[in-house]
Amino acid sequence: MDQEALLVGRTLLKRGIPTIPFILASQALEKLAYFGLVPNMILFLTVEYGMGTAEAANILFLWSAATNFFALVGAFIADSYTGRFPLIGFGSSISLTGMVLLWLTTIIRPECDKLTKVCQPTTLLKSVLLYSFFALTAIGAGGVRSSCLAFAADQLQPNQTSRVTTSSVETLFNWYYFSVMVACFLSQSLLVFVQTTYGWQIGFGVSVAAMALSVALFFAASPYYVRFKSLTGNSRNPWKLCRVQQVEDLKSLINVIPIWSTGIILSLVTACQVSFIVLQAKTMDRHTFIQGFEIPPGSYGIFLVISFLLFLGLYDLVIVPLLSWALREPFRLGVMVRMWAGYVISVLCISALAATEYARRKTARDESGTKLSAMWLLPYMILGGIAEALNTIAQNEFFYSELPKTMSSVATTLSSLNMAAASLISSWIITIVDVTTYGSWITDNIDEGHLDYYYWLLVGLSLLNVLYFVWCKKSYGKCSI
């Protein structure tokens, strides 16, 4: 047994664990490429394609919903048929193709009348390329995000039946989200700056280069990955087992659905308001202490990322060790406590944004011509980062630990499904608000609208969500972590 354990350990050192940085770096580059496109996309659609604010926002909500929904589809395919490695490779390649198509739209010049010199904002070819980009990146991201985290966890296991310890899972998940948030920071600072300063062609070209590097890096370590073969035809295939096991797996999934559903409103509050915040920041005073430098409207999301990273580092490196030392025993907040705290903070988060929009609109309509400082957006960003750091990682730990091992890809993808549902609900809310208020809340000129009313509506939904989570927690009972 000692020799067998030593052999397994040597195998992991040679193959599994050293490949984790390749997986995390590849995933981070994919996020860098994708989220580098998101912040300014509302401006790209309204300026280059001549879309209205509500129309462009709805398209982006549907794109986000499709991207996150395909992640769940990919998870089922990975767990049941293909395995994780092929799906990640396929998804990353498809995403790269989609981003190349978007980049091509910046090369095609608009058709202009020689006499009037009036240019058409879009052509049939540009429209086809644009919607092909949305479709391909949604499918591709579904392939990558459905399996990346579970594939990284596979590298910690010597075989398919072993289970990773809770501490290893928490450490891996923390590093995973740390790398993702660093990528988001770079995308919303560096890439947005490049787009704003040098134009769409160069800006989108950087995303293409980052995605190409992601694909190359992932395949570079392919000979050394720990890969579990497809479950198809194997007795461990969760969808080809005996009826009893299928029922048990399905029951496990159904049991976590109420807890999963509580994350929808948090995603709606912290992730689905990017487009509107860009429009707000565009009308605000964005000057900094550096003379002559203005923060691009699409870059304010970096403050949420910074908040996420700082809180995660503070919690992991300071709070937990200090409390463990003071209590003379290992300290760790349970997943339910962290989720509840995230939901409570999300109420404060969206309330701060509603108050900021009220002040911004009041200042903008003042005849003095002054603008409200965009720094007033920081309370929303800081609180949103803390809420995400507490809730998102806790939810992933919860799903990974509570669902069967044969559903690992599904477990690590359920939080992405929150974003899909949140994006769809956001689209419905925008449509309903636009119809019932006769376009008086959400207008092309946001100074004439009432985004603050829309945000207060989200405050009410967030309060109800806190109560709903308390009920779901009591109904679920104790969990294993």
N, C-alpha and C positions, 0 to 999 in steps of 0.2 A: 504493500500500500504506500509506503514511504517513497519507493522508487517511482510508482505511478504518479503520486502527487508532485514529485520533483519534475517528472517528464511533462506533466500538464503545465506546471509553472514556467518551465523553459519555453514551451510552445506559445504560451501567452506573451512572454517577453519578446519572442521573435516575431509573432504575428499580430495578435489582437491589440494589446494596449498601445504599442507605438503607432498604430494606424489611426487612433482616435484624433490626434491633431489634424491629420489630413481630412478627416470627415468634418470636423468642426470648422476648419478653415474653408473648405469647399462650400459648406452651408453658409458661412458668414459672407463669402463673396457673392453667393446667389442672392442673399438678402441685400447686400450692398448694391447690386445691379438692379434688383426689383424696386426696393424702396427709394433708390435714387430717382426713379421715374414718377413715384406717387405724388410727392408734395406739389410739384409744379404742373401736374397733369391737368388740373382744373383750368389753369391759365393757358395751357397748350390747346385745350379743346375750345375754350371761349375765344381765344385770339386767332389761332391758326385755322380752326374749323368753323368759327362763327356761331357756336352753340350758345344758348341761354344758360344762365346759372343753374336753374332747376334741372334742365335737360342734361347738362354735363355732370352734375352731382349724381343724378340717377344712374347714368352710365357707369360712373366710377363705383357706385354702391353695388351694382350688378356684377361688375368685374371682380370686385373684392369677394362678393358672395360666391361666384363661380370658382374663383381661385381656392377658397377655403373648403368649398363643398367637394371639389375634385380630390382634395387631400384625403377625405374620408373614403371616397371610392378607391383611390390608390391604396389605402391601408388594407381594405378588404382583399384587393387583388394580390397585394404583397403577402398577406398572411395565408391566403388560400391557394395561390397558384404560382406566382413567379418568384417569390422570395424578394428580399429588399434590395440587394445589389443591382439586379437588372432594372428595377423600376426607377431607382435613383438615376442610373445612367441614362435611361430613356427620357425621364422628365427633364433633366438638366440640358440634354441636347435639344429637346423641343422648345424649351424656354429660350435657349440661345437663338434658335431660328426665329422665334417671335420677335425678339428684341432687334434682330437684324432688319426685319420688316418695318418696325417702327422707325428705325434709323433711316431707312430708305425714303420714308415720307418727308423727311427734312431735306432730302436732295431734290425731290421733284418740285419744280417751281410752279407757282399758280399761273393759270391762264389769264392774260391781261388784254383788254381791248386797246388796240393801238391808238384809237381816236380819243376815247374818254379816259384812257389809262386806269380804268377801274378793274381790279383783279378779283377773280372768283376765289373765295377763301378755301374751296375744296373742289376736288374732281372725283370722278368715279373710282379711278385707280387709287387715289390717296385714301378714299373711304374704305375700299377693299383691304388695303394694307393695314389701315388702323384697326379694323374689326378682326382681321386675321391675327394681328398682334395680341389683342385682348383674348381671343380664343386660345391661341397657342401657349401664351404665358400662363393662362389659367390651368390648362391641362398639364403643362410642364411643371408648374409649381406644385400641383397636386401630386405628381410622381415623386418629387424631391422631398417635400415636407411630410408626406405620409410615412416615410420610412427612415429619414435621416437620423432622428433621435433614437429610435429603436435599434437601428443598425449600429449606432455608436455603443449602445448598451450591450449589443451582441458581442462586441469586442472584449467585454469584461468576463465573458462566460467561456469555460473550456468546452462545454457541450450544450446541446439544445435543451436538456432537462434540468440543468442547474439553475439556481435563482440568485440574482444579484442582491447583496445586502442593502439595507435601507440607507446606510451612510454612503455607500458607493453611488447609489442612485441619486441621492441628494447632491453629492459633489459633482457628478456628471451633469445633472440638470442645471446646477448653478453655473458651471463653466459653459455649458451650451448657451444659456441665455445671456451670459456675459459676452460671449463672442458675437452673438446675434445683435445685442444692443450696441456693441462697439461698431459693428457694421452699419447699423441704423444711424449712429452718430456721424460716421463718415459720409454716409449717403446724404443726410440732411444738412450737412455743412459743406463738405468738399464738392460733392456732385451738384448740389443745388447752386452753389456759388459759380461753378463752371458753366452751368446752363444759363444762369442770369447774366454772367459776364461775357461769355463767348458764343452764346446762342445754342439753339436746340441741336444742331448737327454735331457739334463737338461734344455737347453735354450728353446726348444720347449715345454717342460713340464710346464714351467712357464706360457707360453701363454695358455695352456690348463687349468691350475688352474685359471687364470684370467677370462677366458671365462666361466668356471663353476661358479665362484662367481658372474659374471654378470647375468647369468640365475637365480641363487638363489635369488639375490637381487631384480630383477625385479618382480618375482612371490611373494616375501615376502610381498609386499605392495598391492597385487591384491585386497584384500577386500575393500580397501579405494580409489581406482581409480575412477575418474569421467569417465564413459564409455558411449559413444553414441552407441546405438544399430546399427546393420547393416542397411543399407539403402535399402536393397533388399525388394521389395514389398511396400516400403514406398513412399509417394508422394514427399519426399525430395531426393530420389535417382536421382542423376544428369543424369544417363544413362537410366532412365525409366520415365522421365518427358515428358511433351508435346513437340512436335517438336520445337516450338519457343524457349523454354528454352534450349533445347539441342543445337540449333544453336547459341544461345547467349553465352553459355559456350564454345563452340568450337571457336567462334570468339574471345573470350577473350584469349584463349590459343594461337591461331594463331597470335594475335597482339603482344604477348610478345616473340615469337620465335626469331625475329631478335635480340632483346636485349640479349636473352639467348645465341644465337650463338656467341656473342662477347667474352663470357667467355671461349670458347674452347681453344683459343691460350694461355690465361693466365694459364690455367690448364696444358697445354702442356709444358709451360716454367717452372713453379714452382713445379709441382708434378710428371711429367713424366720422369724426368732426374735423378731420384734417383739411378738407377742401374749404370749409367755411372759415376756419382759422386763418388759412392763407389769404382769403379775401378780406378778412378783418385786418390782418397785419399790413396788407397792402395800403390801407387807408389811414394807418396810424404813423406816428413819428417813430422811425426805426433807427435814428441816429444813436451812436454809441460814444463812449469817452474818447475813442480814436477819431480825431478830426477828419471829417470827410467820408467816413466809412458808415454805411448803412447795412444792417443785417437783412439779407434777402427775405421776402415774405415766406417762402417755403422752408426756411431754415429754423423757424422757431420751435419745430418739433424736437430739435436737438436738446432743448432744455428738459423735455420729458425723459429723453434717453439718459442725460446726465443724472437726473434725479433717480432713475431706475438703478443705474450703475453705482452711484454713491450710496444709496440705501442698501443695496445688496451687499456691497463691500463692508459697510458699517455693521450690518446685521451679522454677516458671516465671520468677520475678522475681529470685531470689537464687542458687540452686544452678547453674542453667544458665548465666547470665551470668558468674558467678565462675569456673566451670570453663572456659568458653570463653576468658575473659581469661587464665587461668593457662596453658592449653594453646596459646594463640595461634592457635586455629582453632575453628570452630563445634563445640560439644559438644551431643550429643543421645543419650540412652539409647534403644537400639532397642526395638521393641515387645515382642520376645520376652523381653528382660531385665526389662522392667517387669512383664510378666505373671508371670514366674517369681517375682519379688520379692513381688508381691501374694499369690501362693499360699503362699509361705513365711510371710509375716506373718499370713495367715489361720489358720494352725495355732496360732500364739501367741495370736491373738485369741480363738478358741473355747476354748482351754485356760484363759485368764484367766476366761472366763465360767463354766466348769465349777468352777474353784477358788472363785470368788465364791459360786456357788450352794451348794457344800458348806459354806462358812463361814456363809452366811445361814441355811441349814436347821439347822445345829448351834446357832446362836445363838437361833433361833426356838423350838427345842425345849427350851432352857434354862429352868428354872423361875424364873430371876431376872426375866424379863419384858423384858429389854433387846432392842433391835433393832439389827441391823447397819446401818451407814450406807450409803445408796444410792450414795454416792461410790465404793464398791467396784465399781460397774458401769463406771466411767470407763476402766479399762485396756482392756476389751472395746471400748468405743465409739471410743477413740482409735486403737487398732490396726485396727479395722474400717474407719474412715475412710481411713487410709493405704492399706490393702489395696485398697479400692475405687478410690481416686484413681489408684493405679498400674495396676491391672488393667483397669478398665472402659473408660477412655479408650484405652488401648493396644489392647484388643480391637476397638473400633470403628474405629480407624485401620487396623488389620490387615485387617479385612473390607472396608472401603471401598477400600483400595489393591489388594487381591489379587483381588477379584471384578470382572467386566467392568462397564463404565460403565452398561450397560443394566440392571444389577441393583443400582443404587445404593440403592433403597429397601429391598430385601432385605438388603443389606450393613449398613445402619445399624439394622436391626431384629433381627439375629441375637442381639445381646446381650440383648434383651428376651425372646427365646425361652429364654435361660438361666434367667430368672426363672420362666417357665412350667414348664419341666422341674423346676426346683428346688422349686417349690411342690407339684407332683404327687408328687415323691419325698418331700418332707416329710410330705405327707398319708399316703403309704404307710408311711413309717417310724413315724409316730404310731400308725396303725392296728395295725401289726405289734407295736410295743412294748406297746400297750394290751392286745392279746390275749395275747401271750406272757408278759407279766409280771402278768397278771390285774389290770390297773389299778393296780399298785403303784408305777409310775414316774411316771405322769401322772395326777394326781387333782384333784378339784375344790378340795380344800384342799392347796395345794402344799407346806405344811409336813409333811404326811403322806406325800408322794410322794418321788420321787428324780429330779428334773430334772437333777441333777448327773450321774447315770449316762447319761441321754440325751445330755447335752453331751459327755461323754467318748466316746460312740459317734461323735459328729460329729468329734471330734479324730482318731480313727482313720481315718475317711473322708478327712479333709483331708490327712493324711500320705500316704495312698495316692494322692491326687490330685496331690501334688507329684511323685511318682515317675512317674505316668502322663503328666504334662505334659512331663517330660524326654524320655520315650520319643516322644511325639507331635512334639516339636520336632525331634528327630533324624530322624524319619521324613519330616517335611515338607521339611526342608532350608532353604535361604536364601529369604527373602522380599524383596520389592522395597523395603521401608522398614526 
